[in-house]
């Protein structure tokens, strides 16, 4: 029988990480993600893992860099301002081809902003954020159940492609409680081996982990090989959900908490006889350009709804490429629109 | 040691160093420190379980000079990276090799907190009172009045502060097992520094805890001094600001 528990999104993501074989966690307090840090402090040592409350987000991500280099599944979590501090480290992880899972429970910004749910870190998460020409796999859950599942997927994808993976959640998802069927425990010893890891040069040549290559030709070669993997990820790992898109006249595109609200909007619209559908990106990078493009040829408008001034909107417009109008509806500063407010916007288009 | 009819080899390159050529300037102490560290790794027989964390700066290539696993850390973050490695795999011997800009300016927080947690790592702190790699700018350890490319009229303590005494700062904490300051300006001090590095590593192997070996190093290029004069400067002036000797030994 599937084990179901009532948990907050933060707790579920922490427990899912332990079950995925995460054995090191490094974090720093910041609202609204503190329950991840606290859950790890309480439970990771019992699972044989190492928990450290770091002196800063900068230190925490660099501890992840070390633990990942040592071949152990590692995670850190934070919220928007703290993720800004981690970007240097994320760039180094990307440059050194190190796997790592980073959870961002987004809050209102910029600056100190507030602690309410927002989606203002989309650019930061999907367009690099830190310096250099790199990508991070970005997964956007919309329920506590999905958050738990995507954490496991993030570890697997990050290990497989040696690319850092980010869970882009928000304060609503982190704080809300829902019943969740937790994934099974995985023994770290059964995970695929990492022959590149720093385990001591015993009976082999030394392994070196670095993001450094002084000769431009060498660095270009490293970048080209990494971008080859990015292309593979873009070809194989795009994930999304469609709701009532078959005959839709208006297509909503929304992710995370906003994607969940958009589902309610679709249900109410259909109840009123309006042909409205939803495409909810689950991977924000790689972005589901192709399915949006395909639907754009069949609908009258693609409405992007976000808790931002319109960040994912840019990717939606890249996908649609002028095939139909691409209006935008957004809220900022931690304000979350009600389904009725979004529905009113939909009705103007339908 | 290989023997011939008439000669016995009594001195050789440490086995735990690779053949890769050092990129240091002539007369620089970094090469000597690397050699001392390699010798200590050999002596303790830990080459197969050591991980060297290289900093940003003149020692940025350090991870490739040891026949040990190695990792290159972001500027100032070596102590955090070393923490991550050690926590992930406590059986490894983790050495963080850092200069003064790296350890005592941008990495001060990571340095203090790794020491305060008593991370079972060995920190080799190369204090040459200057940013070497970037062209000789003022470091937190630059002496009062010392001219650098970013303090061309000399370090003015009124606006730039006094040299930061890292070993003293770390020694004020309760967790560190061994904190010492050494120099390399003559054979006697090289021998003492060698014993200090060996002790610091031995404490880690024996799972005692954190140690920091601060080494007063020269920078003939950055100081614009011939190597011999640079060594004399350390003996005559630098040791007055940064006194030599063990500050903490809880082993």
Interface residues (C-beta under 8 A of the other chain):
Chain A: X23 X24 X26 X50 X52 X54 X55 X56 X58 X59 X60 X62 X63 X64 X65 X66 X67 X68 X69 X70 X71 X72 X74 X88 X89 X92 X96 X198 X199 X200 X201 X202 X203 X206 X207 X208 X209 X210 X211 X212
Chain B: X18 X47 X48 X49 X50 X51 X53 X54 X60 X63 X64 X66 X67 X68 X69 X70 X71 X72 X73 X74 X77 X80 X81 X82 X83 X84 X85 X86 X87 X88 X89 X91 X92 X109 X110 X112 X113 X117
